Amino acid sequence: MDTYARFPISLTRGRGVWVWDSSGKRYLDCVAGIAVCTLGHSDGRMKRALSRQLGKLQHVSNLYRIPEQEELAAAITDSSCMDRVFFCNSGAEANEAAIKLARKHGNTVRGINTAGGIPGGEHSPLILTAQASFHGRTLAAVTATGQPKYHQGFEPMVQGFRYFPYNDTAAFETLLASSEAQGPRVAAVLLEPIQGEGGVHPGNRAFFQRVRELCDAHNILLIFDEVQIGVGRSGQLWGYEQLGVEPDAITLAKGLGGGIPIGALAVKAKADHFRPGEHASTFGGNPFACRAGLTVLAELERRKLVSHVQRMGELLQELLAELVSRHPTLLEGVRGWGLLQGLVLRAEAPSAPEIVMAAMEQGLLLVPAGPQVVRFVPPLVIQPRHLRLAVDRLERALTSLGC
Ligand SMILES: *Cc1c(COP(=O)(O)O)cnc(C)c1O
């Protein structure tokens, strides 16, 4: 169906940070399937691990114990502040699980809906999310997404969501106080530690610390959507480590499988609310997808990629800051964490999609984050020479646009 405005190339082959189109043209890939291909393309270890897994077992139902799934859950809980994991197949689906978990927390732990509340009425649970957020495209996840353009035409939306401006402590406090004025009402706060699609806005530490305090005071779940920033991309293994607060739950997807679809909701013991039969996924956590996740996490560790991402992030920020200083009338600045960086355009510059298109002609793949930000989300294995080449090609693209 006509769901995507696609660029006019077909990618048919990849190796490391490089991809080739059907005409044989080579591109430096700073998109990585939008923050998915953690280890780059056709990684040798990934190929061997997945081939071996295919020779053993691809899929079995969650009717049975699945050792690869238990092993991946342990790899996540051993390396994070979380205690238990539910597996699914995408970011939106991980957030759906988190939203159901939040509702259950509200209805049971906070007792919001126990007094015979009518659905959607003043005694039903609320979830607070940020404006300009992005949480996916299923009905509840897109309702959680605080961007009206994604709701348009799909109303009625799911009930029980309220929005506030990201990083705005006063606005958050006001919304929380008004929501709780008649008694317990808020089940959860769902936030990206850094907003990705919404324009690469890093979370503010003081804001997140205050949200954490207030959630603790009211027994409200604090859930982080780490679908884009989790699994090493920030320069820490988990996005929450950048903010100095521990959430009660995180959602993961994109980078976790390195290109094999997998999603996850990881929770602390205090938020371990699902009982058998309450949530499920046919494909979720199958042996093949979990082998991919295990391989990604093992390679991050073996190749010391998290500290590599810190260094590469600093270098990319430096190179982009130099580019900004050479084109001060077009470029406003650079912001981001690790290998999620956004080059912010001034109103005088061509739009982000125009720049992305021109970069493609120069052999560089980039992705917009809204109309005024060009986003870099390369494979985590990218090297300094690639980053220099990427910024050279981007500058050539700007020149080709008459900048
Ligand atoms: C991409 C993304 C999603 C949606 O993930 P899908 O796998 O496309 O459903 C959710 N949250 C964030 C922060 C994302 O970047």
The ligand as an SDF file (V2000), in Angstrom:
LIG
                    3D

 15 15  0  0  0  0  0  0  0  0999 V2000
   10.9080    3.7460   16.0200 C   0  0  0  0  0  0  0  0  0  0  0  0
   10.3690    4.0390   17.3680 C   0  0  0  0  0  0  0  0  0  0  0  0
    9.2140    3.4040   17.8360 C   0  0  0  0  0  0  0  0  0  0  0  0
    8.3960    2.4740   16.9830 C   0  0  0  0  0  0  0  0  0  0  0  0
    9.0670    1.2980   16.6920 O   0  0  0  0  0  0  0  0  0  0  0  0
    8.4720    0.3130   15.5480 P   0  0  0  0  0  0  0  0  0  0  0  0
    9.3940   -0.8700   15.6170 O   0  0  0  0  0  0  0  0  0  0  0  0
    8.5420    1.0610   14.2580 O   0  0  0  0  0  0  0  0  0  0  0  0
    7.0880   -0.0150   15.9400 O   0  0  0  0  0  0  0  0  0  0  0  0
    8.8090    3.6670   19.1320 C   0  0  0  0  0  0  0  0  0  0  0  0
    9.4920    4.5180   19.9140 N   0  0  0  0  0  0  0  0  0  0  0  0
   10.6010    5.1450   19.4970 C   0  0  0  0  0  0  0  0  0  0  0  0
   11.3320    6.0540   20.4280 C   0  0  0  0  0  0  0  0  0  0  0  0
   11.0740    4.9470   18.2010 C   0  0  0  0  0  0  0  0  0  0  0  0
   12.1570    5.6020   17.7760 O   0  0  0  0  0  0  0  0  0  0  0  0
  1  2  1  0
  2  3  1  0
  2 14  2  0
  3  4  1  0
  3 10  2  0
  4  5  1  0
  5  6  1  0
  6  7  2  0
  6  8  1  0
  6  9  1  0
 10 11  1  0
 11 12  2  0
 12 13  1  0
 12 14  1  0
 14 15  1  0
M  END
$$$$
